[in-house]
Amino acid sequence: GSELRTIYVVSRILSSHRGPGRRFRFPAQLLWDSPATVDAWLRSSALDNLQEIDCFATDGLKLPPQPASTFGFSSSLCVATFSQCHLSDDITLALQFPRLKKLALQRVIISEDSLHSIIAASPVLECLLLRRFFGCRCVRINSASLTSIGVSAAYDRTNAYLEEFIVEDAPCLKRILYLRSPRAGTGLRVSVISAPNLETLGCLSYADGGSSRLALGSTIIEVPLGFLPLAYRF
């Protein structure tokens, strides 16, 4: 049906395109349905020095591994979205992203070590979205370049889910937005140790979730069960 047509059209374009392509977008479901095809696309010379990759979320429930060929562009990527996949340590821990400015991980399984390694390997990263991701109980943010973070926890019986989010050192950070997500467990503990330019901290809790806890230095704010989304401005 439509998926086969998509595969045919994309394969034909890449085989005839002289390149270099700037942006490549494909549905995450193909990582499960046609992994060899996706791998072949990503190895195409038409995508040499790719600047933007968008593996966008679909309705699939599987979380297959992201092929190693995806990260052949790590030195040239400026914008990256990865959805519905597993980012394994054996690939991510060795990567460097010298030009990456925007990164989104949506419904992705990733370990704390891998996530922290990616952030550390992205010296110009400005925007980070962590949406309904698994594998991390605690995320620690240390970045000299980040200005905006969006984060949402997700509950899962088989994988670790986010319980604590700590901003240890982020001198340029201006916004932290906690996105609403159903069945996100017991709430999120947020600690801001050093973010001198923080202007907005929003949506710490939600009507259908648990309580959240915010620590700003020595100041503790408890957001109780059932409290509606809110935003703090400094």
C-alpha positions, -999 to +999 in steps of 0.1 A: +000+000+000+012+035+009+043+022+027+055+003-003+049+033-025+069+055-001+098+030-002+097+029-040+096+067-044+123+075-019+146+048-032+142+061-067+148+097-057+180+088-038+193+066-067+189+094-092+198+124-070+233+137-073+232+153-039+242+164-015+208+163+003+204+188+032+174+172+050+160+136+051+127+126+067+113+091+071+086+074+093+100+056+124+078+026+116+101+017+087+129+009+112+107-021+122+091-029+088+121-024+064+153-019+084+175-029+055+159-003+032+164+025+058+200+015+062+205+016+024+189+050+022+212+064+050+243+050+033+234+067+000+260+092-013+231+116-020+229+122+017+266+129+023+271+157+048+234+157+058+224+186+080+189+176+092+175+141+099+139+136+110+129+101+120+093+111+129+069+093+152+041+071+138+016+048+155+039+018+158+044+002+192+078-014+185+111+002+194+137-012+171+174-002+171+184+029+151+209+017+125+245+027+129+244+043+095+222+070+110+251+084+128+274+086+098+263+122+096+272+131+132+298+156+122+275+175+099+241+173+116+226+206+128+190+193+136+181+157+145+148+140+156+148+103+166+115+086+174+103+051+184+137+035+185+164+022+207+197+042+208+222+017+221+253+024+241+277+007+216+268+033+190+261+065+209+289+066+234+315+072+207+297+099+188+306+136+184+281+162+172+302+194+167+274+213+148+242+199+164+219+228+176+185+210+180+179+175+192+146+157+198+142+122+213+106+110+212+095+077+226+131+065+225+149+040+248+183+055+258+205+049+288+216+077+312+252+072+300+243+076+264+221+106+269+247+124+290+274+115+264+253+129+235+248+162+254+285+164+263+294+157+227+272+185+214+291+218+223+267+241+204+234+224+213+207+250+220+174+232+221+167+197+236+134+179+236+130+147+256+095+134+251+082+102+266+116+085+266+127+055+286+158+041+301+167+070+324+157+075+360+178+106+364+190+132+339+217+156+348+221+187+325+256+201+321+258+223+290+274+257+283+251+262+252+216+249+260+190+277+260+157+256+260+146+222+273+113+204+269+109+172+289+081+148+296+082+116+316+065+083+305+055+053+325+066+019+314+066-014+333+096-029+316+119+001+313+132+027+337+113+060+334+123+095+343+119+104+380+145+132+386+157+160+363+187+180+376+202+211+360+237+211+374+254+238+352+236+255+323+247+292+322+227+300+290+195+281+299+164+303+297+134+278+296+125+244+310+091+232+299+076+200+314+051+186+289+019+169+299+020+131+295-006+106+307+004+079+331+037+094+338+042+077+372+044+096+404+056+130+391+090+145+384+115+159+408+132+190+393+164+205+408+181+236+394+215+241+409+231+265+385+211+283+357+216+320+363+197+331+332+166+308+337+135+328+329+107+302+327+100+269+344+066+256+333+040+228+336+055+210+365+025+189+372-008+179+356-043+169+366-040+132+358-005+126+373+013+126+406+029+154+426+061+171+415+090+187+435+110+217+424+143+227+441+158+261+432+189+262+453+177+260+489+141+268+480+117+238+477+084+240+460+060+211+462+033+208+435+006+186+449-014+158+433-040+171+409-025+206+405-031+220+371-002+230+347+016+261+357+046+282+348+071+301+369+088+332+356+118+347+372 
